[in-house]
Every structure is written in C-alpha cells, then in structure tokens.
Amino acid sequence: MQLEISPEVWSSFKFFGSLLLLKMVAMSILTAIQRFTHKVFANPEDVAHDKKNCKVIYNHPDVERVRRAHQNDIENILPFFFIGFLYCLINPVATTAILLFKVFTASRYIHTLVYAVYPVRQPARALAWAVGYGINIFMAVQVLLSAL
C-alpha cells in the first residue's frame, strides 16, 4: 500500500499549522509583556536591575491567565499536529479536511482572545475550546476507523 497525501490537504495543513505555531510562539511574548507591564518576574535575577519597582511574584493574575492560555495551547495544539498528520494520511475529502483545519485554527485564536487578551465571561472560552477539542476527536476517530 502506498501512502499519498493530497497536495491541497497537505498545503492547508502546513498553512494552518504554521499559523498555530506562530500563535504559540506569540504566547511567550504575551507573557513577557504582562510581566513587564506589571513589573512582576519569576526569578530574583530578573529584578536585580530595579529592585525598588520590580518584584518577584509567582502568581500575578494577569501573568497567570496568559500562562494558562499558553498551557491550554500546548494541551490542544500539539495533539492537533499528530492527529492532523495522521488524518492527512487517510486521504480525507479535501474540503472537509481544509474546513476542519480552518475551524480548529480559528477556535484556538478565539480561545486566546477571550481568555488572555480580552477576557470574556463564560461560555465563550469553553465554546472555543470545545470546538477545537471536538475537531481533534473527530479526526482521531476517522483515523481509527480507517485502520479497521
């Protein structure tokens, strides 16, 4: 059996995967922005230059909110890469695959916006998370079913 990946599906996976990776990298920058904005850092050497105005604080609410959003990305985007790659290998319908990749990416960006950038009350964050989670489950099930 020869494995073939549709060029259209693969191109879409690479494009949306790159957007997701850029978003994850940006979360580190957003964490740093929160630390500098609030002058709170996690290590004593980080405040050595300005001990008068900067503090070592491990649980500042704004910093921790961004860190939790970043952790949520790690827990959801990394599985997407593995599941999405396997999904590409089962030769899915291109329009379906591309739609799944688009919606997953949008859901992760929306999740970050309503969680870490401009906090919105629930269920906004839960819905954004659930859409992406559901897509990962859907693709994983399709991969499993293709193996039967």
C-alpha positions as a Python dict, from the first residue, in 0.01 Angstrom:
ca = {
    (1, 'M'): (0, 0, 0),
    (2, 'Q'): (133, 339, -99),
    (3, 'L'): (52, 643, 110),
    (4, 'E'): (-45, 957, -73),
    (5, 'I'): (-138, 1291, 73),
    (6, 'S'): (-349, 1525, -131),
    (7, 'P'): (-135, 1830, -216),
    (8, 'E'): (-433, 2054, -136),
    (9, 'V'): (-486, 1895, 207),
    (10, 'W'): (-113, 1895, 286),
    (11, 'S'): (-75, 2259, 184),
    (12, 'S'): (-369, 2356, 403),
    (13, 'F'): (-232, 2155, 698),
    (14, 'K'): (107, 2328, 664),
    (15, 'F'): (-51, 2673, 636),
    (16, 'F'): (-285, 2644, 933),
    (17, 'G'): (-23, 2454, 1132),
    (18, 'S'): (216, 2743, 1079),
    (19, 'L'): (-46, 2991, 1200),
    (20, 'L'): (-92, 2779, 1512),
    (21, 'L'): (283, 2761, 1576),
    (22, 'L'): (315, 3138, 1536),
    (23, 'K'): (32, 3182, 1784),
    (24, 'M'): (205, 2956, 2037),
    (25, 'V'): (530, 3149, 1998),
    (26, 'A'): (339, 3475, 2045),
    (27, 'M'): (206, 3349, 2378),
    (28, 'S'): (559, 3364, 2521),
    (29, 'I'): (583, 3725, 2410),
    (30, 'L'): (241, 3800, 2559),
    (31, 'T'): (358, 3651, 2890),
    (32, 'A'): (667, 3872, 2883),
    (33, 'I'): (455, 4179, 2805),
    (34, 'Q'): (237, 4105, 3108),
    (35, 'R'): (545, 4061, 3328),
    (36, 'F'): (699, 4392, 3217),
    (37, 'T'): (366, 4577, 3229),
    (38, 'H'): (306, 4472, 3589),
    (39, 'K'): (676, 4465, 3682),
    (40, 'V'): (648, 4113, 3821),
    (41, 'F'): (900, 3845, 3742),
    (42, 'A'): (958, 3483, 3833),
    (43, 'N'): (1329, 3500, 3918),
    (44, 'P'): (1532, 3722, 4153),
    (45, 'E'): (1793, 3793, 3886),
    (46, 'D'): (1519, 3938, 3665),
    (47, 'V'): (1453, 4219, 3916),
    (48, 'A'): (1816, 4288, 4010),
    (49, 'H'): (1823, 4591, 3779),
    (50, 'D'): (1529, 4761, 3958),
    (51, 'K'): (1457, 4606, 4298),
    (52, 'K'): (1267, 4918, 4400),
    (53, 'N'): (993, 4892, 4135),
    (54, 'C'): (1003, 4526, 4029),
    (55, 'K'): (903, 4225, 4236),
    (56, 'V'): (938, 3850, 4227),
    (57, 'I'): (581, 3724, 4218),
    (58, 'Y'): (484, 3374, 4108),
    (59, 'N'): (109, 3416, 4087),
    (60, 'H'): (16, 3752, 3940),
    (61, 'P'): (-337, 3706, 3800),
    (62, 'D'): (-274, 3867, 3459),
    (63, 'V'): (51, 3680, 3402),
    (64, 'E'): (-101, 3352, 3516),
    (65, 'R'): (-402, 3398, 3287),
    (66, 'V'): (-172, 3422, 2984),
    (67, 'R'): (35, 3128, 3108),
    (68, 'R'): (-278, 2916, 3149),
    (69, 'A'): (-388, 3006, 2796),
    (70, 'H'): (-43, 2905, 2671),
    (71, 'Q'): (-64, 2577, 2862),
    (72, 'N'): (-405, 2515, 2707),
    (73, 'D'): (-249, 2567, 2363),
    (74, 'I'): (18, 2309, 2441),
    (75, 'E'): (-250, 2063, 2552),
    (76, 'N'): (-461, 2112, 2237),
    (77, 'I'): (-240, 2230, 1950),
    (78, 'L'): (34, 1971, 1990),
    (79, 'P'): (-215, 1681, 1966),
    (80, 'F'): (-365, 1856, 1661),
    (81, 'F'): (-31, 1823, 1482),
    (82, 'F'): (-8, 1449, 1540),
    (83, 'I'): (-376, 1378, 1480),
    (84, 'G'): (-389, 1614, 1182),
    (85, 'F'): (-87, 1450, 1021),
    (86, 'L'): (-242, 1104, 1058),
    (87, 'Y'): (-568, 1245, 927),
    (88, 'C'): (-387, 1374, 617),
    (89, 'L'): (-258, 1020, 559),
    (90, 'I'): (-607, 866, 535),
    (91, 'N'): (-683, 1069, 223),
    (92, 'P'): (-979, 1265, 361),
    (93, 'V'): (-1215, 1467, 145),
    (94, 'A'): (-1017, 1785, 80),
    (95, 'T'): (-1299, 2029, 152),
    (96, 'T'): (-1372, 1858, 484),
    (97, 'A'): (-1007, 1848, 589),
    (98, 'I'): (-948, 2211, 498),
    (99, 'L'): (-1262, 2319, 683),
    (100, 'L'): (-1150, 2126, 993),
    (101, 'F'): (-805, 2286, 984),
    (102, 'K'): (-955, 2636, 939),
    (103, 'V'): (-1211, 2598, 1216),
    (104, 'F'): (-959, 2445, 1456),
    (105, 'T'): (-720, 2734, 1397),
    (106, 'A'): (-997, 2992, 1439),
    (107, 'S'): (-1113, 2825, 1760),
    (108, 'R'): (-764, 2842, 1911),
    (109, 'Y'): (-722, 3209, 1820),
    (110, 'I'): (-1066, 3289, 1960),
    (111, 'H'): (-983, 3092, 2276),
    (112, 'T'): (-675, 3306, 2333),
    (113, 'L'): (-860, 3630, 2262),
    (114, 'V'): (-1141, 3559, 2507),
    (115, 'Y'): (-912, 3408, 2769),
    (116, 'A'): (-587, 3603, 2770),
    (117, 'V'): (-621, 3918, 2561),
    (118, 'Y'): (-971, 4044, 2627),
    (119, 'P'): (-1126, 3818, 2893),
    (120, 'V'): (-1491, 3744, 2826),
    (121, 'R'): (-1717, 3561, 3066),
    (122, 'Q'): (-1808, 3203, 3005),
    (123, 'P'): (-1920, 3020, 2796),
    (124, 'A'): (-1709, 3197, 2529),
    (125, 'R'): (-1384, 3032, 2629),
    (126, 'A'): (-1544, 2692, 2684),
    (127, 'L'): (-1713, 2700, 2344),
    (128, 'A'): (-1390, 2798, 2167),
    (129, 'W'): (-1208, 2515, 2347),
    (130, 'A'): (-1485, 2261, 2278),
    (131, 'V'): (-1486, 2330, 1903),
    (132, 'G'): (-1113, 2259, 1874),
    (133, 'Y'): (-1131, 1961, 2106),
    (134, 'G'): (-1420, 1818, 1908),
    (135, 'I'): (-1225, 1852, 1584),
    (136, 'N'): (-930, 1665, 1732),
    (137, 'I'): (-1163, 1387, 1849),
    (138, 'F'): (-1339, 1374, 1510),
    (139, 'M'): (-1010, 1342, 1320),
    (140, 'A'): (-876, 1080, 1562),
    (141, 'V'): (-1191, 871, 1524),
    (142, 'Q'): (-1169, 897, 1145),
    (143, 'V'): (-807, 777, 1159),
    (144, 'L'): (-909, 485, 1384),
    (145, 'L'): (-1198, 391, 1159),
    (146, 'S'): (-973, 395, 854),
    (147, 'A'): (-750, 138, 1023),
    (148, 'L'): (-1030, -115, 1064),
}
